[in-house]
């Protein structure tokens, strides 16, 4: 009985390890890679696929090609920004917990489409200035949440903005109508009072 429990525990642990490995490999395969000097940079979104309005971040892995060793400590010498269209924002680079040569930077992509990671600085004295844009050959674009929403599609940001504008317009119209009503009511009271005084002997 004890032996069977040990075997079951071992199998569960092995299955968990395999699952974690497959998830990690799938994530890395959804990334792009480039070489700078003796170093390989693997770049992508931390969560793949990436969805509009969902917390995400940079996934950066740096390896020395010659020694095949992960490179740590680059949060002090590298900088990163994310670019969307004409907008860009620098983010704080930090090591990923429990992973050698892995770094991240938090971001919440608010628009669907293609994003660019721009990384610059130096790796152990080697100058770095790399930009990588989402594409079929690099990492995935940010998808609208409507592609996975169930059972009802989530309204797009443009729909939400239109709804907010309509609500604001309705509120403004109601306010104007209310003010006009108050003014007319006061005018009626004044006219009534004046008529009452004129009718007195």
C-alpha positions, -999 to +999 in steps of 0.1 A: +000+000+000+028+024+010+047+015-022+016+023-043+013+057-027+049+064-034+045+054-070+013+076-073+031+106-057+061+102-080+038+100-111+019+131-100+052+150-095+065+139-128+032+149-146+034+183-130+070+188-141+062+177-176+032+201-177+053+230-165+080+222-190+055+221-219+040+254-208+074+270-206+084+256-240+052+268-256+057+303-242+093+305-255+083+292-289+059+322-291+089+345-288+114+360-312+151+358-309+181+379-320+218+379-314+240+408-302+277+399-301+281+367-281+246+369-267+212+357-277+181+377-266+147+359-266+119+384-265+081+383-262+051+388-240+051+372-206+016+358-212+009+344-246-015+348-262-018+384-250-052+401-247-063+437-247-069+450-212-052+421-194-021+426-173+010+414-191+047+422-194+080+416-211+095+381-214+133+385-219+159+357-217+196+364-222+221+337-229+258+337-236+261+318-269+297+307-263+293+294-228+255+286-231+250+301-197+222+325-186+233+360-180+221+376-147+223+411-133+213+429-164+185+449-147+213+473-138+226+478-173+196+473-196+166+496-202+133+487-219+104+505-234+072+493-251+060+511-283+025+511-299+021+533-330+034+568-320+032+561-283+060+547-262+067+542-225+098+532-206+092+504-181+112+491-151+132+460-159+135+434-132+147+398-129+121+370-130+119+351-098+134+317-098+147+318-135+183+324-145+189+350-172+152+359-173+137+394-170+103+411-171+087+445-170+050+450-162+025+465-187-012+465-194-018+468-231-050+488-236-052+485-274-053+454-297-026+452-324+011+451-329+035+462-302+073+467-302+098+460-274+128+483-275+158+472-253+190+491-250+221+495-228+248+469-225+254+433-217+287+427-199+302+456-218+286+447-252+264+476-265+228+467-271+201+485-290+174+461-302+138+466-313+114+437-320+078+440-332+051+414-329+047+393-361+043+357-372+081+353-370+086+369-335+059+371-308+021+374-310+001+406-313-023+417-286-058+403-294-091+419-284-108+399-256-138+394-278-120+365-295-122+345-263-151+361-244-180+337-235-209+335-234-213+372-243-187+392-262-170+419-241-176+454-256-146+469-273-130+500-260-145+520-288-180+507-279-174+516-242-163+551-252-194+556-274-216+544-245-198+568-221-203+597-245-240+588-250-245+586-212-228+619-207-249+635-235-281+621-219-271+634-185-264+669-200-297+669-218-315+659-186-298+687-167-307+713-193-344+701-193-344+702-155-330+738-154-356+749-180-383+733-160-372+751-128-370+785-147-405+780-162-419+770-128-404+801-111-418+823-140-452+808-135-451+815-097-440+851-104-468+857-129-494+841-107-483+862-078-485+894-100-519+884-112-531+878-077-519+913-066-536+929-097-569+912-089-570+925-053-594+955-048 
